[in-house]
């Protein structure tokens, strides 16, 4: 990917001392990304019981969430064109709040379709939020350290991913195994009453989520976050983009989108299928259920390396190359070994994956200028690679397992 002049004009840069405050605020948004996305790992087994779903119907829970990235990413760019990054992030939070609110009537009526609609609306809000937040943190400071800032965001995302399923699972799936056994012996009326009570468990958590999202939207709207204007290009970028009329004229962006699509698929393999893979290697599920955590820990270690090393010891371009080669070596290690050793190589893919997402963004949107928002939406659309990969790896197993947070 070529290196050209920075996308953001100099006057749009935050004042001295402002970047740290801005990074903290955007870090809170990435925490929200992770928290909401990882809730799917609980919602899938929860809704399967509460709404009496088949395997296929349970899969639609994740599909309804992730398809919104593909469908709504381009409209998100149009929204950001009208609102700017700051107001767009605030709007995205409010749309997510609307999705959370839909869970209340869905739970009270135990209506599967309303749950799917709520998930789609939440995904739409996330599409707007991510289309704004990812390029914002990329161009908030110097281009050469963008991967370092995004690595910080990755830690915020993964910490939220660790908390979310535990928090919601403690409420929604409390004594779920005993409930499933008890349902088999109940009359239809008693069974319906039990399922209604189960469905109602998510009302309070999602009302709390609504309140948090509305408050955060207000804080973002009235915050001191600087608006970064990518529509008014500096002289170097304007000269380079004189004869360009669409994002198709930026090969490095198209390659970045392709890389993002493939990367998210690999991230899903490393985190979402490792439990089933461990079981296929003869490892008990009681042990295998911890393997996703191992992958996430490896990713957090990788983010730490990125924060410490970029750009002081290694450029983000080189970090991308090293990560890709290391990932290939770990994949080969998994293919040519068995048992715990093979599973270890799969977990280590988390380490190899960690710096790919942070490096793709600054390289892919570099020099886009007035096309930055639309280019960002193309990268967000590429997150659908995780959805395609998850569909290709087989049906969700009967034993609930964590869901990988693709979309960050």
ChimeraX attribute file (.defattr): number of C-alpha atoms within 10 A of each C-alpha:
attribute: neighborCount
match mode: 1-to-1
recipient: residues
	/A:1	14
	/A:2	11
	/A:3	12
	/A:4	13
	/A:5	18
	/A:6	21
	/A:7	28
	/A:8	29
	/A:9	20
	/A:10	12
	/A:11	10
	/A:12	15
	/A:13	18
	/A:14	18
	/A:15	9
	/A:16	7
	/A:17	8
	/A:18	14
	/A:19	17
	/A:20	11
	/A:21	13
	/A:22	19
	/A:23	20
	/A:24	14
	/A:25	18
	/A:26	21
	/A:27	22
	/A:28	16
	/A:29	25
	/A:30	26
	/A:31	22
	/A:32	24
	/A:33	25
	/A:34	26
	/A:35	23
	/A:36	21
	/A:37	28
	/A:38	26
	/A:39	22
	/A:40	23
	/A:41	24
	/A:42	22
	/A:43	23
	/A:44	23
	/A:45	25
	/A:46	23
	/A:47	23
	/A:48	18
	/A:49	20
	/A:50	23
	/A:51	20
	/A:52	13
	/A:53	16
	/A:54	10
	/A:55	15
	/A:56	10
	/A:57	16
	/A:58	22
	/A:59	18
	/A:60	14
	/A:61	24
	/A:62	22
	/A:63	19
	/A:64	19
	/A:65	22
	/A:66	28
	/A:67	20
	/A:68	21
	/A:69	30
	/A:70	21
	/A:71	15
	/A:72	21
	/A:73	29
	/A:74	21
	/A:75	15
	/A:76	27
	/A:77	26
	/A:78	15
	/A:79	19
	/A:80	22
	/A:81	18
	/A:82	10
	/A:83	14
	/A:84	19
	/A:85	27
	/A:86	23
	/A:87	21
	/A:88	27
	/A:89	29
	/A:90	25
	/A:91	23
	/A:92	26
	/A:93	29
	/A:94	22
	/A:95	24
	/A:96	27
	/A:97	25
	/A:98	18
	/A:99	25
	/A:100	25
	/A:101	20
	/A:102	21
	/A:103	27
	/A:104	23
	/A:105	15
	/A:106	21
	/A:107	23
	/A:108	16
	/A:109	13
	/A:110	22
	/A:111	15
	/A:112	20
	/A:113	11
	/A:114	18
	/A:115	24
	/A:116	21
	/A:117	18
	/A:118	25
	/A:119	27
	/A:120	24
	/A:121	23
	/A:122	28
	/A:123	29
	/A:124	28
	/A:125	29
	/A:126	33
	/A:127	32
	/A:128	31
	/A:129	30
	/A:130	27
	/A:131	31
	/A:132	27
	/A:133	21
	/A:134	22
	/A:135	24
	/A:136	25
	/A:137	21
	/A:138	26
	/A:139	25
	/A:140	21
	/A:141	16
	/A:142	13
	/A:143	19
	/A:144	20
	/A:145	22
	/A:146	25
	/A:147	31
	/A:148	26
	/A:149	22
	/A:150	27
	/A:151	27
	/A:152	20
	/A:153	24
	/A:154	26
	/A:155	24
	/A:156	23
	/A:157	25
	/A:158	24
	/A:159	17
	/A:160	23
	/A:161	26
	/A:162	16
	/A:163	15
	/A:164	22
	/A:165	24
	/A:166	15
	/A:167	14
	/A:168	21
	/A:169	19
	/A:170	12
	/A:171	16
	/A:172	23
	/A:173	19
	/A:174	14
	/A:175	10
	/A:176	16
	/A:177	9
	/A:178	9
	/A:179	16
	/A:180	13
	/A:181	10
	/A:182	12
	/A:183	16
	/A:184	10
	/A:185	10
	/A:186	12
	/A:187	10
	/A:188	11
	/A:189	9
	/A:190	12
	/A:191	16
	/A:192	16
	/A:193	12
	/A:194	17
	/A:195	19
	/A:196	17
	/A:197	15
	/A:198	24
	/A:199	24
	/A:200	20
	/A:201	18
	/A:202	22
	/A:203	20
	/A:204	13
	/A:205	17
	/A:206	19
	/A:207	17
	/A:208	14
	/A:209	18
	/A:210	21
	/A:211	15
	/A:212	15
	/A:213	23
	/A:214	19
	/A:215	15
	/A:216	20
	/A:217	24
	/A:218	16
	/A:219	14
	/A:220	21
	/A:221	16
	/A:222	12
	/A:223	13
	/A:224	14
	/A:225	19
	/A:226	17
	/A:227	15
	/A:228	21
	/A:229	19
	/A:230	23
	/A:231	17
	/A:232	15
	/A:233	20
	/A:234	17
	/A:235	11
	/A:236	14
	/A:237	21
	/A:238	18
	/A:239	10
	/A:240	14
	/A:241	19
	/A:242	8
	/A:243	9
	/A:244	13
	/A:245	10
	/A:246	13
	/A:247	17
	/A:248	11
	/A:249	13
	/A:250	22
	/A:251	13
	/A:252	21
	/A:253	27
	/A:254	18
	/A:255	15
	/A:256	25
	/A:257	25
	/A:258	16
	/A:259	19
	/A:260	26
	/A:261	22
	/A:262	17
	/A:263	22
	/A:264	27
	/A:265	23
	/A:266	20
	/A:267	24
	/A:268	23
	/A:269	21
	/A:270	28
	/A:271	24
	/A:272	27
	/A:273	22
	/A:274	24
	/A:275	25
	/A:276	19
	/A:277	19
	/A:278	23
	/A:279	17
	/A:280	12
	/A:281	15
	/A:282	12
	/A:283	17
	/A:284	12
	/A:285	16
	/A:286	9
	/A:287	11
	/A:288	21
	/A:289	20
	/A:290	14
	/A:291	25
	/A:292	23
	/A:293	15
	/A:294	20
	/A:295	27
	/A:296	25
	/A:297	19
	/A:298	20
	/A:299	26
	/A:300	24
	/A:301	16
	/A:302	24
	/A:303	26
	/A:304	18
	/A:305	16
	/A:306	28
	/A:307	20
	/A:308	14
	/A:309	16
	/A:310	21
	/A:311	19
	/A:312	11
	/A:313	10
	/A:314	13
	/A:315	17
	/A:316	26
	/A:317	19
	/A:318	13
	/A:319	22
	/A:320	22
	/A:321	14
	/A:322	14
	/A:323	20
	/A:324	18
	/A:325	12
	/A:326	17
	/A:327	21
	/A:328	13
	/A:329	15
	/A:330	21
	/A:331	18
	/A:332	14
	/A:333	17
	/A:334	21
	/A:335	13
	/A:336	9
	/A:337	13
	/A:338	15
	/A:339	15
	/A:340	15
	/A:341	13
	/A:342	21
	/A:343	26
	/A:344	20
	/A:345	23
	/A:346	29
	/A:347	26
	/A:348	24
	/A:349	28
	/A:350	28
	/A:351	26
	/A:352	24
	/A:353	25
	/A:354	27
	/A:355	30
	/A:356	25
	/A:357	20
	/A:358	28
	/A:359	28
	/A:360	25
	/A:361	24
	/A:362	29
	/A:363	25
	/A:364	26
	/A:365	27
	/A:366	26
	/A:367	27
	/A:368	31
	/A:369	24
	/A:370	21
	/A:371	21
	/A:372	27
	/A:373	26
	/A:374	23
	/A:375	28
	/A:376	28
	/A:377	28
	/A:378	24
	/A:379	28
	/A:380	27
	/A:381	25
	/A:382	25
	/A:383	27
	/A:384	25
	/A:385	25
	/A:386	26
	/A:387	23
	/A:388	17
	/A:389	19
	/A:390	22
	/A:391	14
	/A:392	10
	/A:393	13
	/A:394	9
	/A:395	12
	/A:396	19
	/A:397	11
	/A:398	9
	/A:399	9
	/A:400	14
	/A:401	23
	/A:402	23
	/A:403	22
	/A:404	26
	/A:405	25
	/A:406	22
	/A:407	22
	/A:408	20
